[in-house]
Amino acid sequence: MEGVPHPIPRTVEEVFNDFRGRRSGLIKALTTDVDKFYQQCDPEKENLCLYGLPNETWEVNLPVEEVPPELPEPALGINFARDGMQEKDWLSLVAVHSDSWLLAVAFYFGARFSFGKNERKRLFRMINELPTIFEVVTGNVKQPTEQYANHNSSGKSKSSAKVVQSSKIETWMFFSVVFSSPLYVLLLIDVTFMASYACCWQSRQSESESKVVKMSASKDEDESGEDEEDDEQGATCGACGDSYGTDEFWICCDICERWFHGKCVKITPAKAEHIKQYKCPSCSSKRARV
């Protein structure tokens, strides 16, 4: 997403200068201009990408519409994970994918202009002399080891260095291809999105479970109340035998569990409030005989 056209690099040196300019722009976005970058990555907006430009500037923008794009595209949807992670972790994640994007762009030019094995190796060695964006952002810039710094080491050390360096080249080139693939980007978005909203989901689930428990308790109380009402409505007075009436005061015996009109057993509502355990006349007389 470059507003002003830039010259297309065609040699190893030109590709490296393009890489270095884009890298400087990305480092600015993630360090000195981090507040501005953070504000531009609004999660409410559509999928956004962070672009480093060859003139050492940066921009946050939507991905290009043309398919396939002229250049490899950076990680898509970096704004969606902004509020779901700590700022430090989010910036580190963007830095990692910016590193992979820079390698993808550099070796895209190498493939486009038919760089040979030696040219690709020379390009990577030049790139590998620079700290990665991730190392700069996290403050973990690694110093060159003595094995690479000392040019007077033994032949065995030189051979070992070549093996290690060759292994690093193959590893970096592998990840540059994998990290820049659309499938990886989609997986990143899915995983980041899920990780970002996991806490929210758990909170909502807890609230939902709480509501279910409350609703269940309320339902049980309602059903219990309905059962009691049904019992009352189907009851007949144990003294006079008349059916239950809603406009009359009734009282239930705690011993035989029969219902009685208050007037039939001479119990008023006010008197019933002070009775802890009510015994109907029949149950009271049985107790007395025993």
Secondary structure, DSSP 8 states (H G I E B T S, - for coil): --SS------SHHHHHHHHHHHHHHHHHHHTTTHHHHHHH--TTSS--EEEE-TTS-EEEE---SSSS-SS----S-GGGGGGGS-HHHHHHHHHHHHHHHHHHHHHHHHHHTT--HHHHHHHHHHHHTS--HHHHHHT------HHHH-TT--HHHHHHHHHHHHHHHHHHHHHHHHHTSHHHHHHHHHHHHHHHTHHHHHHHHHHHHHHHHHHHHHHHHHHHHHHHHHHHHT-B-TTT--B--TTS-EEE-TTT--EEETTTTT--HHHHTT-SS---HHHHHHHHH-
